[in-house]
């Protein structure tokens, strides 16, 4: 409660997780059309209204949140694993390892993350798996920079020198001594990266390169509702508000974690 950012971010992220879990409990099929009730306003039978094909917006929202959670979670995991391992090795080993890996990451970092995700998705083809890998690979440079900077600042500390004096090898020093001391900034980066992953997944789905129809996605729901805004705002308002609040929640959570885990504060 002493950190408003952490408190509000946790509430919004918790609500997003509850939405994803509720998709297993809500009994309505998200892909079942009801042509007699297209673009219907909220009602007892459809709490959030229906889309242009008469599909229940609440069901599609819940399943879209679940798909976004899966894509974002795996994408961040891919970026975290590849970026952290390569960053730790580059920062600790130095020399030509640092030069080669840093040059590769700078080349990737020169491209905007969304553009890089679009490039990977276009090369691997549309679909949920390709969008996960595309978004995850686009996040590797950010995790690499955090891990590399932390490893370079910690490798000359007394506890690392003591581990080397006791005969610890590079692998043990990196994963047993450096990585645990970098979990704070890495968790902050992971929270911020999750927000970026949700936006990237929505953008890919909006362009037809992410989750494929008829499976629901927040970005695809926005695409499908775009041409029907004068008739009904609900098909665009529901996924738009949900996506905005979720991204805001992860950003606030990252800011709160940064303040909470920073020992200088």
Backbone as CSV, one residue per row, in Angstrom:
resi,resn,N_x,N_y,N_z,CA_x,CA_y,CA_z,C_x,C_y,C_z
1,UNK,0.822,-1.206,0.000,0.000,0.000,0.000,0.862,1.265,0.000
2,UNK,2.125,1.156,0.404,3.008,2.314,0.391,3.475,2.665,-1.014
3,UNK,3.259,1.756,-1.966,3.653,1.998,-3.351,2.399,1.960,-4.216
4,UNK,1.834,3.119,-4.571,0.613,3.120,-5.393,0.798,2.421,-6.738
5,UNK,1.955,2.611,-7.368,2.192,1.963,-8.663,2.157,0.453,-8.536
6,UNK,2.828,-0.065,-7.512,2.855,-1.510,-7.314,1.473,-2.050,-6.966
7,UNK,0.719,-1.299,-6.146,-0.602,-1.752,-5.729,-1.583,-1.761,-6.905
8,UNK,-1.664,-0.654,-7.630,-2.606,-0.578,-8.757,-2.187,-1.526,-9.875
9,UNK,-0.887,-1.602,-10.142,-0.417,-2.530,-11.168,-0.728,-3.967,-10.825
10,UNK,-0.551,-4.337,-9.561,-0.873,-5.707,-9.151,-2.360,-5.996,-9.311
11,UNK,-3.217,-5.017,-8.989,-4.656,-5.214,-9.151,-5.022,-5.434,-10.617
12,UNK,-4.473,-4.596,-11.503,-4.809,-4.721,-12.917,-4.265,-6.018,-13.512
13,UNK,-3.042,-6.377,-13.137,-2.474,-7.643,-13.629,-3.250,-8.827,-13.066
14,UNK,-3.646,-8.745,-11.789,-4.464,-9.815,-11.213,-5.799,-9.947,-11.910
15,UNK,-6.405,-8.830,-12.286,-7.671,-8.877,-13.029,-7.479,-9.533,-14.387
16,UNK,-6.364,-9.227,-15.045,-6.060,-9.862,-16.329,-5.899,-11.372,-16.174
17,UNK,-5.210,-11.806,-15.132,-5.044,-13.239,-14.892,-6.379,-13.908,-14.579
18,UNK,-7.230,-13.220,-13.833,-8.560,-13.775,-13.550,-9.385,-13.906,-14.820
19,UNK,-9.273,-12.954,-15.716,-9.973,-13.050,-16.996,-9.508,-14.267,-17.783
20,UNK,-8.194,-14.475,-17.801,-7.668,-15.633,-18.534,-8.148,-16.944,-17.914
21,UNK,-8.175,-17.013,-16.581,-8.644,-18.230,-15.921,-10.149,-18.413,-16.078
22,UNK,-10.899,-17.298,-16.124,-12.349,-17.388,-16.251,-12.776,-17.944,-17.598
23,UNK,-11.876,-17.958,-18.578,-12.244,-18.509,-19.879,-12.558,-19.999,-19.788
24,UNK,-12.026,-20.676,-18.757,-12.324,-22.099,-18.570,-13.666,-22.313,-17.872
25,UNK,-14.213,-21.254,-17.278,-15.446,-21.394,-16.503,-16.666,-20.829,-17.235
26,UNK,-16.459,-19.858,-18.099,-17.580,-19.247,-18.806,-18.091,-20.232,-19.862
27,UNK,-19.364,-20.610,-19.833,-19.829,-21.733,-20.653,-20.128,-21.404,-22.110
28,UNK,-19.987,-20.162,-22.539,-20.376,-19.765,-23.892,-19.212,-19.986,-24.858
29,UNK,-19.538,-20.543,-26.040,-18.530,-20.760,-27.078,-18.161,-19.411,-27.700
30,UNK,-16.879,-19.020,-27.683,-16.515,-17.701,-28.230,-16.621,-17.615,-29.743
31,UNK,-16.695,-18.763,-30.418,-16.735,-18.764,-31.879,-18.118,-19.076,-32.438
32,UNK,-19.129,-19.211,-31.577,-20.485,-19.543,-32.035,-21.206,-18.278,-32.473
33,UNK,-21.576,-18.161,-33.768,-22.275,-16.952,-34.222,-23.759,-16.982,-33.870
34,UNK,-24.328,-15.803,-33.767,-25.762,-15.642,-33.547,-26.219,-14.501,-34.450
35,UNK,-26.582,-14.841,-35.686,-26.861,-13.816,-36.688,-28.116,-13.013,-36.381
36,UNK,-28.944,-13.493,-35.482,-30.148,-12.745,-35.113,-29.843,-11.634,-34.105
37,UNK,-28.642,-11.688,-33.481,-28.301,-10.688,-32.464,-26.926,-10.080,-32.754
38,UNK,-26.700,-9.706,-33.991,-25.428,-9.094,-34.351,-25.356,-7.667,-33.820
39,UNK,-24.161,-7.303,-33.303,-23.921,-5.956,-32.761,-24.949,-5.568,-31.708
40,UNK,-25.349,-6.544,-30.913,-26.340,-6.283,-29.865,-25.672,-5.590,-28.679
41,UNK,-26.380,-4.709,-27.997,-25.827,-4.057,-26.795,-25.784,-5.047,-25.634
42,UNK,-25.166,-4.679,-24.531,-25.138,-5.569,-23.362,-26.537,-5.940,-22.900
43,UNK,-26.679,-7.216,-22.549,-27.967,-7.750,-22.116,-27.697,-8.919,-21.180
44,UNK,-28.728,-9.448,-20.496,-28.504,-10.606,-19.610,-27.918,-11.812,-20.330
45,UNK,-28.290,-12.026,-21.589,-27.757,-13.168,-22.327,-26.353,-12.896,-22.865
46,UNK,-26.035,-11.637,-23.121,-24.701,-11.249,-23.607,-24.246,-10.051,-22.768
47,UNK,-23.536,-10.277,-21.661,-23.226,-9.195,-20.707,-22.450,-8.024,-21.302
48,UNK,-21.647,-8.279,-22.327,-20.878,-7.202,-22.954,-21.312,-6.930,-24.390
49,UNK,-22.407,-7.541,-24.822,-22.879,-7.368,-26.188,-22.306,-8.424,-27.118
50,UNK,-22.509,-8.209,-28.418,-22.041,-9.162,-29.435,-21.258,-8.422,-30.503
51,UNK,-20.494,-9.179,-31.292,-19.679,-8.599,-32.355,-20.443,-8.628,-33.681
52,UNK,-19.821,-8.247,-34.799,-20.547,-8.220,-36.078,-21.112,-9.556,-36.525
53,UNK,-20.623,-10.658,-35.998,-21.171,-11.973,-36.337,-22.090,-12.519,-35.257
54,UNK,-22.379,-11.735,-34.256,-23.260,-12.179,-33.183,-22.581,-13.010,-32.121
55,UNK,-21.250,-13.057,-32.123,-20.535,-13.840,-31.116,-20.451,-13.057,-29.812
56,UNK,-20.507,-13.778,-28.708,-20.532,-13.162,-27.393,-19.197,-12.476,-27.105
57,UNK,-19.243,-11.184,-26.822,-18.016,-10.421,-26.607,-17.314,-10.808,-25.309
58,UNK,-18.078,-11.148,-24.286,-17.442,-11.541,-23.029,-16.659,-12.832,-23.208
59,UNK,-17.246,-13.797,-23.909,-16.540,-15.058,-24.152,-15.280,-14.822,-24.978
60,UNK,-15.380,-13.995,-25.994,-14.217,-13.724,-26.837,-13.162,-12.925,-26.075
61,UNK,-13.603,-12.032,-25.191,-12.652,-11.279,-24.377,-11.871,-12.199,-23.448
62,UNK,-12.569,-13.124,-22.792,-11.906,-14.028,-21.858,-10.926,-14.947,-22.581
63,UNK,-11.346,-15.495,-23.718,-10.442,-16.367,-24.467,-9.317,-15.569,-25.121
64,UNK,-9.611,-14.334,-25.529,-8.542,-13.491,-26.052,-7.508,-13.157,-25.000
65,UNK,-7.950,-12.938,-23.761,-7.012,-12.695,-22.667,-6.153,-13.934,-22.408
66,UNK,-6.767,-15.112,-22.497,-5.990,-16.340,-22.297,-4.949,-16.513,-23.391
67,UNK,-5.331,-16.259,-24.646,-4.363,-16.359,-25.738,-3.250,-15.331,-25.579
68,UNK,-3.615,-14.113,-25.158,-2.592,-13.080,-24.944,-1.645,-13.472,-23.824
69,UNK,-2.176,-14.095,-22.764,-1.332,-14.537,-21.651,-0.348,-15.611,-22.110
70,UNK,-0.820,-16.543,-22.923,0.061,-17.609,-23.414,1.142,-17.036,-24.324
71,UNK,0.719,-16.200,-25.281,1.691,-15.620,-26.214,2.686,-14.738,-25.471
72,UNK,2.181,-13.856,-24.588,3.078,-12.979,-23.852,4.008,-13.731,-22.926
73,UNK,3.481,-14.737,-22.226,4.313,-15.507,-21.302,5.432,-16.252,-21.997
74,UNK,5.117,-16.932,-23.081,6.152,-17.681,-23.795,7.128,-16.728,-24.484
75,UNK,6.617,-15.621,-25.031,7.500,-14.658,-25.686,8.497,-14.066,-24.691
76,UNK,8.021,-13.666,-23.523,8.922,-13.112,-22.514,9.903,-14.173,-22.029
77,UNK,9.447,-15.418,-21.912,10.343,-16.503,-21.498,11.457,-16.714,-22.512
78,UNK,11.108,-16.672,-23.804,12.124,-16.826,-24.854,13.121,-15.670,-24.797
79,UNK,12.596,-14.446,-24.733,13.492,-13.293,-24.657,14.342,-13.298,-23.411
80,UNK,13.750,-13.694,-22.270,14.477,-13.739,-21.006,15.604,-14.765,-21.079
81,UNK,15.290,-15.975,-21.522,16.292,-17.039,-21.543,17.461,-16.695,-22.465
82,UNK,17.161,-16.330,-23.703,18.240,-16.051,-24.660,18.996,-14.779,-24.294
83,UNK,18.264,-13.736,-23.912,18.927,-12.474,-23.606,19.766,-12.528,-22.346
84,UNK,19.251,-13.158,-21.293,19.980,-13.203,-20.025,21.223,-14.077,-20.138
85,UNK,21.078,-15.248,-20.736,22.242,-16.143,-20.858,23.341,-15.488,-21.689
86,UNK,22.985,-14.948,-22.853,23.997,-14.309,-23.699,24.560,-13.057,-23.035
87,UNK,23.725,-12.292,-22.334,24.219,-11.090,-21.663,25.171,-11.405,-20.522
88,UNK,24.851,-12.433,-19.737,25.743,-12.822,-18.646,27.088,-13.306,-19.177
89,UNK,27.045,-14.109,-20.228,28.293,-14.615,-20.799,29.121,-13.477,-21.388
90,UNK,28.460,-12.555,-22.093,29.197,-11.438,-22.687,29.792,-10.542,-21.609
91,UNK,29.035,-10.252,-20.557,29.532,-9.367,-19.513,30.618,-9.994,-18.667
92,UNK,30.524,-11.293,-18.433,31.510,-11.935,-17.556,32.766,-12.346,-18.314
93,UNK,32.609,-12.948,-19.499,33.764,-13.447,-20.237,34.506,-12.318,-20.947
94,UNK,33.768,-11.316,-21.450,34.412,-10.199,-22.126,35.119,-10.632,-23.400
95,UNK,36.128,-9.889,-23.791,36.955,-10.150,-24.961,36.106,-10.306,-26.220
96,UNK,36.454,-11.288,-27.045,35.761,-11.437,-28.329,34.329,-11.920,-28.154
97,UNK,34.035,-12.630,-27.037,32.651,-13.028,-26.790,31.760,-11.798,-26.634
98,UNK,32.236,-10.857,-25.871,31.477,-9.623,-25.676,31.340,-8.863,-26.990
99,UNK,32.401,-8.818,-27.760,32.360,-8.088,-29.026,31.376,-8.688,-30.014
100,UNK,31.406,-10.011,-30.158,30.524,-10.673,-31.126,29.064,-10.559,-30.706
101,UNK,28.787,-10.895,-29.452,27.398,-10.861,-28.981,26.851,-9.445,-28.956
102,UNK,27.668,-8.486,-28.531,27.207,-7.097,-28.493,26.923,-6.570,-29.895
103,UNK,27.756,-6.937,-30.845,27.530,-6.500,-32.225,26.234,-7.081,-32.775
104,UNK,25.987,-8.351,-32.474,24.747,-8.976,-32.936,23.531,-8.319,-32.298
105,UNK,23.598,-8.060,-31.009,22.457,-7.453,-30.317,22.237,-6.006,-30.741
106,UNK,23.308,-5.290,-31.018,23.149,-3.909,-31.488,22.483,-3.883,-32.853
107,UNK,22.810,-4.885,-33.685,22.149,-4.957,-34.989,20.652,-5.214,-34.824
108,UNK,20.299,-6.088,-33.877,18.878,-6.343,-33.624,18.211,-5.142,-32.966
109,UNK,18.955,-4.466,-32.092,18.389,-3.331,-31.353,18.172,-2.121,-32.249
110,UNK,18.874,-2.083,-33.374,18.718,-0.954,-34.289,17.336,-0.930,-34.930
111,UNK,16.689,-2.091,-35.006,15.343,-2.172,-35.562,14.320,-2.018,-34.453
112,UNK,13.238,-1.302,-34.682,12.174,-1.227,-33.669,11.631,-2.614,-33.355
113,UNK,11.231,-2.812,-32.088,10.784,-4.136,-31.664,9.607,-4.650,-32.463
114,UNK,8.629,-3.782,-32.725,7.455,-4.220,-33.470,7.824,-4.566,-34.906
115,UNK,8.719,-3.770,-35.523,9.147,-4.062,-36.881,9.900,-5.380,-36.944
116,UNK,10.724,-5.642,-35.931,11.449,-6.903,-35.871,10.484,-8.070,-35.706
117,UNK,9.463,-7.896,-34.863,8.456,-8.942,-34.707,7.703,-9.186,-36.010
118,UNK,7.386,-8.121,-36.732,6.716,-8.268,-38.030,7.608,-9.024,-39.014
119,UNK,8.910,-8.740,-38.995,9.843,-9.423,-39.896,9.895,-10.912,-39.592
120,UNK,10.035,-11.277,-38.311,10.087,-12.683,-37.941,8.776,-13.387,-38.257
121,UNK,7.651,-12.716,-37.974,6.361,-13.329,-38.237,6.146,-13.529,-39.731
122,UNK,6.615,-12.583,-40.546,6.466,-12.729,-41.988,7.335,-13.872,-42.519
123,UNK,8.521,-14.053,-41.937,9.414,-15.123,-42.390,8.903,-16.502,-41.966
124,UNK,8.365,-16.601,-40.753,7.917,-17.892,-40.230,6.471,-18.199,-40.555
125,UNK,5.750,-17.226,-41.099,4.350,-17.454,-41.429,3.441,-17.062,-40.279
126,UNK,2.170,-16.789,-40.598,1.229,-16.376,-39.555,0.875,-17.531,-38.625
127,UNK,0.446,-17.179,-37.427,0.030,-18.191,-36.464,0.455,-17.833,-35.059
128,UNK,-0.098,-18.554,-34.098,0.175,-18.268,-32.694,1.617,-18.608,-32.329
129,UNK,2.134,-19.725,-32.852,3.498,-20.133,-32.520,4.507,-19.141,-33.089
130,UNK,4.304,-18.753,-34.335,5.239,-17.807,-34.953,5.198,-16.456,-34.264
131,UNK,4.023,-16.023,-33.820,3.941,-14.740,-33.117,4.664,-14.809,-31.775
132,UNK,4.579,-15.949,-31.070,5.302,-16.095,-29.808,6.809,-16.001,-30.028
133,UNK,7.304,-16.724,-31.031,8.737,-16.702,-31.296,9.182,-15.335,-31.807
134,UNK,8.350,-14.721,-32.649,8.713,-13.424,-33.207,8.817,-12.371,-32.116
135,UNK,7.826,-12.297,-31.259,7.850,-11.312,-30.180,8.978,-11.624,-29.205
136,UNK,9.195,-12.908,-28.903,10.258,-13.285,-27.980,11.639,-12.914,-28.505
137,UNK,11.898,-13.179,-29.778,13.198,-12.839,-30.350,13.414,-11.332,-30.398
138,UNK,12.355,-10.575,-30.597,12.498,-9.120,-30.624,12.842,-8.548,-29.254
139,UNK,12.626,-9.320,-28.175,12.904,-8.841,-26.824,14.280,-9.240,-26.314
140,UNK,14.992,-10.058,-27.053,16.294,-10.536,-26.599,17.270,-9.382,-26.345
141,UNK,17.390,-8.377,-27.225,18.380,-7.314,-26.968,18.162,-6.550,-25.667
142,UNK,16.906,-6.314,-25.286,16.648,-5.570,-24.043,17.135,-6.353,-22.828
143,UNK,16.823,-7.662,-22.767,17.306,-8.486,-21.656,18.825,-8.622,-21.704
144,UNK,19.392,-8.682,-22.904,20.843,-8.794,-23.055,21.540,-7.592,-22.420
145,UNK,21.026,-6.399,-22.667,21.665,-5.195,-22.137,21.629,-5.162,-20.614
146,UNK,20.484,-5.525,-20.036,20.375,-5.509,-18.575,21.333,-6.531,-17.960
147,UNK,21.353,-7.754,-18.502,22.203,-8.803,-17.947,23.680,-8.485,-18.153
148,UNK,24.030,-7.964,-19.310,25.445,-7.653,-19.581,25.955,-6.554,-18.660
149,UNK,25.166,-5.479,-18.499,25.594,-4.393,-17.620,25.729,-4.866,-16.182
150,UNK,24.789,-5.700,-15.722,24.883,-6.210,-14.367,26.078,-7.119,-14.163
151,UNK,26.349,-7.987,-15.138,27.495,-8.896,-15.017,28.806,-8.123,-14.999
152,UNK,28.904,-7.087,-15.811,30.149,-6.305,-15.849,30.380,-5.561,-14.536
153,UNK,29.311,-5.143,-13.877,29.471,-4.414,-12.611,29.710,-5.342,-11.427
154,UNK,29.280,-6.609,-11.539,29.395,-7.527,-10.412,30.606,-8.455,-10.475
155,UNK,31.217,-8.587,-11.651,32.266,-9.610,-11.769,33.546,-9.242,-11.014
156,UNK,33.672,-7.990,-10.604,34.856,-7.592,-9.836,34.553,-7.414,-8.354
157,UNK,33.371,-7.836,-7.909,33.006,-7.682,-6.501,33.713,-8.746,-5.660
158,UNK,33.841,-8.511,-4.351,34.570,-9.467,-3.499,33.951,-10.865,-3.475
159,UNK,32.618,-10.982,-3.515,32.056,-12.340,-3.406,32.339,-13.157,-4.662
160,UNK,32.480,-12.510,-5.816,32.857,-13.231,-7.028,34.328,-13.636,-6.962
161,UNK,35.172,-12.739,-6.487,36.592,-13.073,-6.347,36.788,-14.190,-5.325
162,UNK,35.962,-14.201,-4.272,36.057,-15.287,-3.291,35.639,-16.612,-3.909
163,UNK,34.592,-16.598,-4.747,34.166,-17.833,-5.409,35.245,-18.346,-6.348
164,UNK,35.908,-17.451,-7.072,37.002,-17.862,-7.956,38.171,-18.419,-7.155
165,UNK,38.451,-17.806,-6.003,39.555,-18.289,-5.171,39.271,-19.687,-4.629
166,UNK,38.003,-20.017,-4.435,37.639,-21.349,-3.952,37.535,-22.377,-5.076
167,UNK,37.826,-21.964,-6.305,37.867,-22.906,-7.412,36.602,-22.973,-8.248
168,UNK,35.688,-22.022,-8.110,34.455,-22.039,-8.900,34.763,-21.730,-10.354
169,UNK,34.125,-22.475,-11.261,34.301,-22.249,-12.678,33.405,-21.131,-13.190
170,UNK,33.568,-20.763,-14.464,32.746,-19.677,-15.026,31.246,-19.952,-14.957
171,UNK,30.859,-21.192,-15.222,29.438,-21.515,-15.180,28.843,-21.328,-13.799
172,UNK,29.554,-21.775,-12.774,29.047,-21.625,-11.407,29.014,-20.157,-10.990
173,UNK,30.022,-19.399,-11.383,30.043,-17.978,-11.037,28.880,-17.244,-11.694
174,UNK,28.633,-17.550,-12.968,27.586,-16.835,-13.713,26.207,-17.162,-13.167
175,UNK,25.906,-18.459,-13.000,24.536,-18.859,-12.669,24.291,-18.996,-11.169
176,UNK,25.358,-19.124,-10.380,25.174,-19.294,-8.935,25.380,-17.988,-8.181
177,UNK,26.198,-17.093,-8.732,26.531,-15.875,-8.001,26.057,-14.608,-8.711
178,UNK,26.184,-14.529,-10.041,25.784,-13.315,-10.745,24.273,-13.251,-10.960
179,UNK,23.700,-14.338,-11.477,22.280,-14.314,-11.826,21.368,-14.015,-10.642
180,UNK,21.541,-14.648,-9.462,20.640,-14.314,-8.346,20.701,-12.839,-7.936
181,UNK,21.835,-12.203,-8.108,21.958,-10.794,-7.724,21.416,-9.850,-8.793
182,UNK,21.028,-10.392,-9.931,20.463,-9.569,-11.001,18.975,-9.805,-11.188
183,UNK,18.375,-10.629,-10.338,16.964,-10.958,-10.530,16.064,-9.739,-10.361
184,UNK,16.448,-8.792,-9.518,15.629,-7.600,-9.311,15.417,-6.814,-10.600
185,UNK,16.495,-6.297,-11.208,16.305,-5.557,-12.469,15.762,-6.419,-13.599
186,UNK,16.056,-7.722,-13.585,15.528,-8.595,-14.634,14.020,-8.792,-14.486
187,UNK,13.518,-8.862,-13.258,12.079,-8.964,-13.048,11.367,-7.685,-13.486
188,UNK,11.983,-6.552,-13.220,11.420,-5.279,-13.686,11.355,-5.258,-15.209
189,UNK,12.445,-5.672,-15.840,12.473,-5.710,-17.304,11.454,-6.699,-17.845
190,UNK,11.256,-7.826,-17.163,10.281,-8.814,-17.617,8.864,-8.258,-17.542
191,UNK,8.556,-7.501,-16.489,7.232,-6.912,-16.364,6.970,-5.905,-17.479
192,UNK,7.943,-5.049,-17.752,7.793,-4.077,-18.833,7.747,-4.783,-20.189
193,UNK,8.517,-5.864,-20.324,8.517,-6.599,-21.590,7.181,-7.289,-21.835
194,UNK,6.506,-7.711,-20.755,5.207,-8.361,-20.925,4.202,-7.374,-21.509
195,UNK,4.253,-6.123,-21.043,3.363,-5.108,-21.606,3.656,-4.912,-23.094
196,UNK,4.932,-4.844,-23.446,5.295,-4.695,-24.853,4.888,-5.919,-25.665
197,UNK,4.972,-7.110,-25.055,4.576,-8.329,-25.752,3.081,-8.337,-26.050
198,UNK,2.270,-7.859,-25.114,0.826,-7.795,-25.352,0.504,-6.859,-26.510
199,UNK,1.170,-5.706,-26.558,0.943,-4.775,-27.656,1.422,-5.361,-28.985
200,UNK,2.584,-6.023,-28.966,3.104,-6.619,-30.198,2.193,-7.739,-30.689
201,UNK,1.699,-8.566,-29.765,0.781,-9.645,-30.165,-0.506,-9.079,-30.737
202,UNK,-1.033,-8.021,-30.116,-2.251,-7.394,-30.632,-2.005,-6.807,-32.019
203,UNK,-0.838,-6.191,-32.215,-0.531,-5.616,-33.526,-0.392,-6.698,-34.585
204,UNK,0.280,-7.796,-34.247,0.427,-8.889,-35.208,-0.930,-9.498,-35.556
205,UNK,-1.780,-9.687,-34.560,-3.102,-10.240,-34.819,-3.955,-9.265,-35.622
206,UNK,-3.802,-7.980,-35.360,-4.539,-6.971,-36.122,-4.155,-7.022,-37.598
207,UNK,-2.887,-7.292,-37.876,-2.407,-7.361,-39.253,-2.587,-8.744,-39.876
208,UNK,-3.123,-9.692,-39.109,-3.354,-11.027,-39.646,-2.181,-11.968,-39.535
209,UNK,-1.141,-11.594,-38.776,0.047,-12.435,-38.642,0.117,-13.157,-37.302
210,UNK,-0.823,-12.886,-36.407,-0.803,-13.497,-35.079,-1.795,-14.632,-34.979
211,UNK,-2.615,-14.593,-33.928,-3.631,-15.625,-33.725,-4.594,-15.618,-34.904
212,UNK,-4.815,-16.790,-35.470,-5.621,-16.892,-36.678,-7.092,-17.122,-36.346
213,UNK,-8.001,-16.587,-37.209,-9.435,-16.793,-36.983,-9.790,-18.272,-37.141
214,UNK,-10.854,-18.699,-36.460,-11.791,-17.900,-35.669,-11.374,-17.702,-34.209
215,UNK,-10.156,-18.133,-33.838,-9.723,-17.986,-32.450,-9.655,-16.508,-32.072
216,UNK,-10.148,-16.138,-30.895,-10.191,-14.718,-30.521,-8.828,-14.193,-30.097
217,UNK,-8.600,-12.942,-30.423,-7.422,-12.197,-29.999,-7.851,-10.749,-29.848
218,UNK,-7.264,-10.058,-28.883,-7.655,-8.671,-28.653,-7.389,-7.807,-29.885
219,UNK,-6.260,-8.028,-30.537,-5.965,-7.268,-31.742,-6.905,-7.600,-32.882
220,UNK,-7.224,-8.870,-33.059,-8.148,-9.256,-34.128,-9.552,-8.760,-33.837
221,UNK,-9.957,-8.741,-32.585,-11.275,-8.194,-32.242,-11.362,-6.721,-32.633
222,UNK,-10.283,-5.979,-32.437,-10.267,-4.573,-32.860,-10.352,-4.459,-34.376
223,UNK,-9.655,-5.344,-35.072,-9.694,-5.325,-36.542,-11.104,-5.621,-37.047
224,UNK,-11.745,-6.618,-36.476,-13.077,-6.999,-36.926,-14.118,-5.931,-36.614
225,UNK,-13.897,-5.145,-35.562,-14.876,-4.133,-35.166,-14.640,-2.788,-35.844
226,UNK,-13.550,-2.656,-36.572,-13.162,-1.349,-37.099,-14.228,-0.762,-38.026
227,UNK,-14.795,-1.566,-38.884,-15.753,-1.062,-39.854,-17.168,-0.900,-39.329
228,UNK,-17.394,-1.223,-38.060,-18.753,-1.186,-37.508,-18.887,-0.198,-36.359
229,UNK,-17.925,0.703,-36.208,-17.975,1.664,-35.112,-19.222,2.557,-35.155
230,UNK,-19.671,3.030,-36.330,-20.903,3.848,-36.313,-22.139,3.086,-35.857
231,UNK,-22.132,1.751,-36.007,-23.305,0.964,-35.640,-23.288,0.549,-34.174
232,UNK,-22.113,0.214,-33.655,-22.015,-0.200,-32.257,-20.577,-0.021,-31.790
233,UNK,-20.354,0.674,-30.665,-18.983,0.870,-30.184,-18.461,-0.297,-29.349
234,UNK,-19.362,-1.183,-28.901,-18.948,-2.214,-27.943,-17.911,-3.193,-28.494
235,UNK,-18.007,-3.673,-29.747,-16.991,-4.622,-30.229,-15.579,-4.060,-30.227
236,UNK,-15.418,-2.743,-30.359,-14.081,-2.140,-30.288,-13.750,-1.670,-28.885
237,UNK,-14.762,-1.213,-28.153,-14.523,-0.672,-26.815,-14.072,-1.754,-25.845
238,UNK,-14.676,-2.935,-25.914,-14.364,-4.003,-24.960,-12.899,-4.442,-25.060
239,UNK,-12.410,-4.876,-26.240,-10.995,-5.285,-26.290,-10.040,-4.117,-26.134
240,UNK,-10.434,-2.909,-26.596,-9.543,-1.761,-26.470,-9.301,-1.374,-25.026
241,UNK,-10.368,-1.307,-24.239,-10.221,-0.967,-22.824,-9.446,-2.056,-22.087
242,UNK,-9.766,-3.314,-22.376,-9.073,-4.422,-21.710,-7.577,-4.395,-22.008
243,UNK,-7.207,-4.183,-23.274,-5.794,-4.141,-23.643,-5.097,-2.950,-22.997
244,UNK,-5.748,-1.792,-22.988,-5.137,-0.591,-22.406,-4.897,-0.760,-20.914
245,UNK,-5.890,-1.273,-20.195,-5.743,-1.446,-18.753,-4.689,-2.503,-18.420
246,UNK,-4.621,-3.555,-19.211,-3.639,-4.598,-18.947,-2.223,-4.086,-19.167
247,UNK,-1.999,-3.382,-20.266,-0.678,-2.812,-20.532,-0.309,-1.799,-19.451
248,UNK,-1.278,-0.974,-19.049,-1.037,-0.024,-17.960,-0.666,-0.759,-16.674
249,UNK,-1.360,-1.867,-16.401,-1.075,-2.628,-15.191,0.339,-3.173,-15.168
250,UNK,0.804,-3.742,-16.272,2.161,-4.289,-16.297,3.207,-3.174,-16.213
251,UNK,2.929,-2.030,-16.827,3.878,-0.912,-16.717,3.946,-0.382,-15.284
252,UNK,2.791,-0.231,-14.634,2.791,0.205,-13.238,3.461,-0.823,-12.339
253,UNK,3.222,-2.104,-12.621,3.865,-3.159,-11.842,5.380,-3.093,-11.984
254,UNK,5.866,-2.857,-13.213,7.298,-2.731,-13.411,7.888,-1.546,-12.674
255,UNK,7.186,-0.400,-12.719,7.671,0.772,-11.983,7.677,0.523,-10.479
256,UNK,6.619,-0.131,-9.979,6.564,-0.426,-8.553,7.645,-1.394,-8.119
257,UNK,7.902,-2.408,-8.940,8.969,-3.351,-8.609,10.335,-2.677,-8.633
258,UNK,10.519,-1.767,-9.572,11.803,-1.059,-9.637,12.041,-0.261,-8.361
259,UNK,11.013,0.417,-7.872,11.167,1.178,-6.627,11.338,0.251,-5.429
260,UNK,10.633,-0.885,-5.459,10.654,-1.790,-4.306,11.950,-2.582,-4.215
261,UNK,12.523,-2.959,-5.360,13.695,-3.832,-5.360,15.017,-3.071,-5.439
262,UNK,14.949,-1.763,-5.600,16.179,-0.971,-5.669,16.714,-0.753,-4.253
263,UNK,17.868,-1.305,-3.909,18.377,-1.147,-2.527,18.732,0.290,-2.184
264,UNK,18.980,1.137,-3.184,19.309,2.534,-2.914,18.084,3.336,-2.470
265,UNK,16.885,2.788,-2.646,15.664,3.460,-2.229,15.168,2.947,-0.875
